[in-house]
Amino acid sequence: MVKNSLKNVIPSARLSNFVYKTGDILQAELFLLNDSVEEVRDNIEVYFEFDGKREFITSWDSGTVAA
């Protein structure tokens, strides 16, 4: 995981909470970090993984992200 954090462009999520109970709603702010020297645009797929099961949630077009 550490090597992924050293990439110039990386999708990220800011969670509203770090601890959830049954029935809580998980909310996240999605964004694309761009530390490269060029504009970037990407289509990002979002998955939720819990207890060994992975489920597709949505895809997101980042739009153009400035350098």
N, C-alpha and C positions, 0 to 999 in steps of 0.2 A: 504494500500500500504506500509506503514512503516514496518509492520511486515514481508513483503516479502523481504525487503532489509536486514533483519537480518539473512537470511538463509545462510548456508555455500556455497551452489552452486546456482548460479542464471544466467540465460541468460541476456544479455544486448545488447543494440544497441547504437552506436554513430552516430547521425545524422549530415549530412553535413551543414544543416541550421535549424533554429528554426521557421522561417517564410517562407511560400511558397505562391506563386501566381499561378493563373490558368496557366497551361502549364509548370510549373517548374517540374523538375525531382527530386523525392525524392531518395536520396542515403543514405545508412546506412552501417556501419561496424558492423558486428555481432560477438559477442564473448561470451565465457562462463567463468564467474568468479568462481574460485575454491579456497575457503578458508578452505576446509576440510583437513583432514590428509591423504586422499586416492586419488589416481587417479580416475577421472570420465570420462565418455563418455555418450553423450546423443544425441537424435534426436530431434531437435527443430523445431516446426512449426511456421511460421511467417504469421501474419494476419495484414491487414490494416483496421482500423475502422474509418469511417467518416460519420457524419450525420445519425447515427443510423444503418448504414449498415456495415457489417463485411465481408471481402473478403480474402480468402486464397491466399497468395503470393507464398510461397515456403516452403520447409522443408530443414533442414541443419543438417548434421551429424557433430558434434563438433570434432570428432576424440578424441584421448586420451588427457586429460588435466591434467598436473602434479599437485601434491598437493603443 
